[in-house]
Amino acid sequence: MKRRAKRRSKETVVDRQYSVNEVADILGVGKTTVKELVAEGRQTQGRDGLFPTYIISSRVMRIPASAINAFLERCIL
């Protein structure tokens, strides 16, 4: 009888997604400023602002933690 090799589960890394209100609280700015940063990020493809972002509908937007971290790193340096 042959033994089967155990399958290793693929580790999936899921980036936490934040709403505009949550990002505004994290950064200490208003919702309008966050929306402007998202627009700036889309225009410059991530060189400035928050990018990537996911627009779910006209009223719902999600911003991954990696985008916030990248933005903060650019601001500090």
BELTA-V680628 format. One record per helix or strand of 3 or more residues. SS is the DSSP state (h for helix, s for strand). FROM is the first residue (numbers start at 1). LEN is the number of residues. If there is no record, write none. Layout:
SS:FROM:LEN  SS:FROM:LEN
This chain:
h:20:8  h:31:14  s:53:3  s:61:4  h:65:12
